[in-house]
Amino acid sequence: MVAKNIMTRKVITIDPAAAVKELAKVLSRSCISGVPVVDKKGKVLGVVSEADIIGKKGKQVKSIMTAEVISVTEETPVSEVAALMTGHRIKRVPVLRDNKLVGIISQGDIVSAVARGEHIALHTPIYDL
């Protein structure tokens, strides 16, 4: 199984110049914990999360976002996506095609795939679902 099979295609994003208060509203309204930060051309500049709101100081998203983006392609095996998340201690990974955002995978997307009985080679045992 690869990233395109489980990714969320309708990605909520935010502009780097947006106020942190606006970010908080977006996360709260959408019941999500983080979003990619994109410029006007759709280039991913960073990722920002609830933890950034809580743990960093700044008035604009660009001042609290994590600029080092760990991303995958649509063809990245889900097991590799899970390993990246675990290894970098992150909860979401943007999915890019030709450096353009086409989706996002969260830990919840992987857990949902396991719950559906999808075969994903993870480092944890797969129980009879």
C-alpha positions in Angstrom: 0.0 0.0 0.0 1.3 3.5 -0.9 0.6 7.0 0.3 -2.0 7.8 -2.4 -4.2 5.0 -1.1 -4.8 6.5 2.3 -4.0 10.2 2.0 -6.5 13.0 2.6 -6.9 14.8 -0.7 -8.8 17.9 0.4 -6.1 19.5 2.5 -6.8 22.4 4.8 -3.8 24.9 4.5 -2.9 28.3 5.9 -1.0 31.3 4.6 2.3 32.2 6.4 1.0 35.7 7.0 -2.1 34.6 8.8 -2.5 35.5 12.4 -1.9 32.8 15.0 -5.5 33.5 16.3 -6.8 32.6 12.8 -4.8 29.4 12.8 -6.3 28.5 16.1 -9.8 29.1 14.7 -9.0 26.9 11.6 -7.7 24.0 13.7 -10.6 24.2 16.2 -13.3 24.5 13.6 -11.9 21.7 11.5 -11.1 19.4 14.4 -7.6 18.9 13.3 -4.2 19.4 15.0 -2.0 20.8 12.3 -1.9 22.1 8.7 0.7 22.8 6.0 1.7 26.4 5.5 1.6 27.3 1.8 2.4 30.4 -0.3 0.2 31.9 -3.0 1.6 29.5 -5.6 0.8 26.5 -3.4 4.4 25.8 -2.4 4.7 24.1 1.0 6.7 26.4 3.2 6.3 24.6 6.5 3.9 22.8 8.8 2.2 24.3 11.9 0.4 22.5 14.7 -1.4 23.0 18.0 2.0 22.3 19.7 3.5 25.3 17.9 0.6 27.5 19.1 1.1 26.4 22.7 4.9 26.3 22.7 6.1 29.1 20.6 5.8 32.9 20.6 4.7 34.9 17.6 1.8 36.7 16.1 1.9 35.2 12.6 2.0 31.6 11.4 5.4 32.1 9.7 7.0 32.9 13.1 5.8 29.7 14.8 5.7 27.2 11.9 8.3 24.4 11.5 10.1 25.3 8.3 11.8 21.9 7.8 9.2 20.0 5.9 9.3 16.2 5.9 7.2 15.1 2.9 6.5 12.0 0.8 5.3 11.3 -2.7 2.1 9.5 -3.7 4.1 6.3 -4.3 5.9 6.2 -0.9 5.0 3.0 0.9 2.8 3.6 3.9 5.3 1.6 6.0 7.9 4.3 5.1 5.5 7.0 5.9 4.9 5.5 9.4 8.7 5.1 9.9 9.2 8.8 9.0 6.5 9.8 11.5 7.9 7.7 14.2 11.6 8.6 13.5 10.9 12.3 13.4 8.2 12.3 16.0 5.7 14.0 13.8 2.0 13.5 13.4 1.4 14.4 9.8 3.3 14.4 6.5 2.4 16.4 3.3 2.2 14.4 0.1 3.8 16.1 -2.9 3.7 15.6 -6.6 6.3 17.8 -8.5 6.7 19.8 -5.3 3.0 20.6 -5.2 0.7 19.6 -2.4 -1.7 16.8 -3.4 -2.6 15.4 0.0 -1.6 14.8 3.6 -1.3 11.7 5.8 -1.8 11.9 9.5 -1.3 9.2 12.1 -5.1 8.9 12.1 -5.1 8.0 8.4 -2.7 5.1 9.1 -4.7 3.9 12.1 -7.9 4.0 10.0 -6.3 1.9 7.3 -5.2 -0.7 9.9 -8.8 -0.6 11.3 -10.2 -1.3 7.8 -8.0 -4.4 7.7 -5.6 -2.9 5.1 -2.2 -4.8 5.1 0.5 -2.3 6.1 3.9 -3.6 7.0 4.4 -1.7 10.3 6.8 -2.4 13.1 4.0 -3.4 15.4 2.2 -6.7 15.2 -1.0 -6.7 13.1 -3.7 -8.4 15.1 -6.7 -10.2 13.6 -8.9 -7.4 12.6 
